[in-house]
């Protein structure tokens, strides 16, 4: 996984490092403080946590990618589901990698008045199986673009084998950027 760093990432690194150095120097200058090592260790852990949170926040603001013309169709001759579409970088910064995650659900059965493919926390955590112990959902994830420049788009085509026990399918797609 490759991360493209922007000016905002470098600013966060410099600011948090300067804050860490200042905190360590201030702690070392305290004469009445007996356990300086534990304070310094706490500062280092807090700096890494703050840096992680700031990177996540910066990435959410700088890596803006949208999914366009997303379609799926089933090829009966090869028993596959083919997903097509394109991803476009609508942000102001280059995105290193774009992955698409597609969750595919069997929509052939309804239980308790609700479609079986509707998400619940229990089914998401422990999987979803029918009485024949056949999975009713699965997830595919694939890289669809690398080094996506601002304003540019990239087309993709993905194919996955159609499960023979499915009575029909529905899907949900989401983009993951790095």
C-alpha positions as CSV (number, residue, x, y, z in Angstrom):
1,X,0.0,0.0,0.0
2,X,1.3,3.3,-1.0
3,X,0.3,6.6,0.5
4,X,0.7,9.9,-1.3
5,X,1.6,12.6,1.1
6,X,0.5,16.2,0.6
7,X,1.6,19.5,2.1
8,X,-1.0,18.9,4.8
9,X,0.5,15.6,5.8
10,X,4.0,17.1,6.1
11,X,2.6,20.0,8.1
12,X,1.0,17.6,10.6
13,X,4.2,15.6,10.9
14,X,6.3,18.8,11.6
15,X,3.8,20.2,14.0
16,X,3.3,17.0,16.0
17,X,7.1,16.3,16.1
18,X,7.8,19.9,17.3
19,X,5.2,19.4,20.0
20,X,6.7,16.1,21.0
21,X,10.2,17.5,21.2
22,X,9.0,20.5,23.2
23,X,7.2,18.2,25.7
24,X,10.2,16.0,26.1
25,X,12.6,18.9,26.7
26,X,10.2,20.5,29.2
27,X,9.9,17.2,31.1
28,X,13.6,16.6,31.2
29,X,14.1,20.1,32.7
30,X,11.8,19.4,35.6
31,X,13.9,18.6,38.7
32,X,11.3,17.5,41.1
33,X,9.8,14.9,38.7
34,X,11.0,11.4,39.5
35,X,9.6,9.3,36.7
36,X,10.4,11.2,33.6
37,X,10.6,8.0,31.5
38,X,6.9,7.2,31.9
39,X,6.0,10.8,31.0
40,X,8.1,10.7,27.8
41,X,6.7,7.3,26.8
42,X,3.2,8.7,27.3
43,X,4.1,11.7,25.1
44,X,5.4,9.4,22.3
45,X,2.3,7.2,22.4
46,X,0.1,10.3,22.3
47,X,2.0,11.8,19.4
48,X,1.6,8.6,17.4
49,X,-2.1,8.5,18.1
50,X,-2.5,12.1,17.2
51,X,-0.5,11.6,14.0
52,X,-2.7,8.6,13.1
53,X,-5.9,10.6,13.7
54,X,-4.6,13.6,11.7
55,X,-3.6,11.4,8.8
56,X,-7.1,9.8,8.7
57,X,-8.7,13.2,8.8
58,X,-6.4,14.7,6.2
59,X,-7.0,11.7,3.9
60,X,-10.8,12.2,4.1
61,X,-10.4,15.8,3.0
62,X,-7.8,15.4,0.3
63,X,-8.7,12.0,-1.3
64,X,-12.1,12.6,-3.0
65,X,-12.9,9.9,-5.5
66,X,-16.4,9.1,-6.8
67,X,-17.8,6.1,-8.6
68,X,-19.4,6.7,-12.0
69,X,-21.4,4.6,-14.4
70,X,-21.3,1.6,-12.1
71,X,-23.2,-1.3,-13.7
72,X,-23.3,-5.1,-13.4
73,X,-24.6,-7.8,-15.6
74,X,-24.6,-11.6,-15.6
75,X,-23.0,-13.5,-18.4
76,X,-24.9,-16.7,-18.7
77,X,-22.4,-18.4,-21.1
78,X,-19.6,-18.2,-18.6
79,X,-21.7,-18.0,-15.4
80,X,-20.0,-14.8,-14.2
81,X,-21.1,-11.4,-12.9
82,X,-19.3,-8.6,-14.6
83,X,-19.0,-5.2,-12.9
84,X,-18.0,-2.1,-15.0
85,X,-17.7,1.5,-14.2
86,X,-15.2,4.3,-13.7
87,X,-13.6,6.2,-10.8
88,X,-12.9,9.9,-10.9
89,X,-10.7,12.0,-8.7
90,X,-12.7,15.1,-7.9
91,X,-10.2,16.4,-5.3
92,X,-7.2,18.6,-5.6
93,X,-4.5,16.0,-4.9
94,X,-3.3,12.8,-6.5
95,X,-4.6,9.5,-5.0
96,X,-2.1,6.7,-4.9
97,X,-4.5,3.7,-5.0
98,X,-8.2,3.3,-5.4
99,X,-9.8,0.0,-4.5
100,X,-13.4,-1.0,-5.0
101,X,-15.1,-3.3,-2.5
102,X,-18.3,-5.0,-3.7
103,X,-20.6,-7.0,-1.4
104,X,-22.8,-9.5,-3.3
105,X,-25.9,-10.9,-1.7
106,X,-28.3,-13.6,-2.6
107,X,-31.8,-12.0,-2.9
108,X,-33.7,-15.2,-3.5
109,X,-35.1,-15.7,0.1
110,X,-37.0,-13.5,2.5
111,X,-37.0,-14.1,6.2
112,X,-39.4,-12.5,8.7
113,X,-40.8,-10.0,6.2
114,X,-37.4,-8.6,5.4
115,X,-35.1,-9.4,2.4
116,X,-32.3,-11.7,3.5
117,X,-29.7,-9.4,2.0
118,X,-30.5,-6.5,4.3
119,X,-27.6,-5.9,6.6
120,X,-27.7,-6.6,10.3
121,X,-24.9,-6.4,12.8
122,X,-25.2,-10.1,13.6
123,X,-25.1,-11.2,10.0
124,X,-22.2,-8.9,9.2
125,X,-20.2,-10.2,12.2
126,X,-20.8,-13.9,11.9
127,X,-21.5,-14.4,8.3
128,X,-24.7,-15.4,6.6
129,X,-25.6,-19.0,5.7
130,X,-28.8,-20.8,4.7
131,X,-30.0,-24.2,5.9
132,X,-27.7,-26.0,3.4
133,X,-24.7,-24.2,4.9
134,X,-24.2,-22.3,1.7
135,X,-23.0,-18.7,2.0
136,X,-25.6,-16.1,1.1
137,X,-23.1,-13.2,0.6
138,X,-19.5,-12.6,-0.2
139,X,-17.1,-9.7,-0.7
140,X,-14.7,-9.0,-3.5
141,X,-12.1,-6.3,-3.4
142,X,-9.8,-5.2,-6.2
143,X,-7.5,-2.3,-7.1
144,X,-9.0,-0.3,-9.9
145,X,-6.7,2.7,-10.2
146,X,-3.2,3.8,-9.2
147,X,-1.8,7.4,-9.1
148,X,-5.1,8.9,-10.1
149,X,-4.4,12.6,-10.9
150,X,-7.0,15.4,-10.0
151,X,-9.8,15.6,-12.6
152,X,-8.8,12.3,-14.2
153,X,-10.9,9.1,-14.3
154,X,-10.1,5.4,-14.8
155,X,-12.4,2.7,-16.2
156,X,-12.5,-0.8,-14.7
157,X,-14.0,-4.2,-15.4
158,X,-14.2,-7.0,-12.8
159,X,-15.6,-10.5,-13.2
160,X,-16.5,-12.9,-10.5
161,X,-17.9,-16.4,-10.8
162,X,-21.6,-16.6,-10.1
163,X,-22.5,-18.9,-7.2
164,X,-24.7,-21.7,-8.4
165,X,-26.8,-21.7,-5.3
166,X,-27.9,-18.0,-5.7
167,X,-31.4,-17.4,-6.8
168,X,-30.6,-13.8,-7.8
169,X,-28.2,-11.2,-6.6
170,X,-27.9,-7.7,-5.4
171,X,-24.7,-5.8,-4.6
172,X,-23.4,-2.8,-2.7
173,X,-20.2,-1.0,-3.8
174,X,-17.8,1.3,-1.9
175,X,-14.5,2.9,-2.7
176,X,-11.4,2.7,-0.6
177,X,-8.6,5.2,-1.2
178,X,-4.9,5.1,-0.1
